[in-house]
Amino acid sequence: MNPLIIANWKCNPETLKKAKKLFSEIKKSLPKKLKAKTVVCPPFIYLKDLSGRGLEIGAQDCFFKEGAFTGQISVSMLKNLGCKYVIVGHSERRATGEKEKMINLKLKACLEQRLIPILCIGETLKQEKKNQTSKVLKEQLRKGLKGISKKDIEKIIIAYEPIWAIGTGRACDPEIAKVSKMMIKKHLRELYKTAKVNILYGGSVNSKNALAYIEAGMEGYIIGGMSLKPKEFIAILKNFC
């Protein structure tokens, strides 16, 4: 598999004009013969305007059904806008109170609509210091994947995002990320007797450290802040020409 690179714009930029400009700058600067798949995940409000412009798009979140749910965006709505990927369970969503049960429902809704969910898991700094990373990852996988079949698990992408590394500039050491990937694979084998799942890394990725994560065995990244800086984002992509 070629690396999968997810640009998570989060709640940026503040205008459609700036969103189109950012998208255009990334698209026109993409290296030729790029051996990586690039997906842009802008805020919901920009999805319609950016869909069909030459790059695959994804959503930063979703809701698991339609109906009387003020402010929510369903998976079927995202599919109709041209989304192929959906980030699920990002730590910034979990910080607002999102629990594993909701994450589980969102994963199932994505699979039902044949969208590719990217399940984010990771430990806090406090948990990491107490050597609880494996325990935390196991619980997030066990509860988040409850009721998902062995056939469907291979349709899910998992992103290891240590919470202490997201937006802090304190990137996780690639060798530590490698160990966490091995933990995730171990837990998946315990749950499904298989570990055929692609695992990304997210957390303060930049052009200086990006390649080291691939060399450590990660299959790609979720990139936040650096995806808003076209030159830096393209510099990361140039590792895969």
Order of alpha helices (4+ residues) and beta strands (2+ residues): beta-alpha-beta-alpha-beta-alpha-beta-alpha-alpha-beta-alpha-alpha-alpha-beta-alpha-beta-alpha-beta-alpha
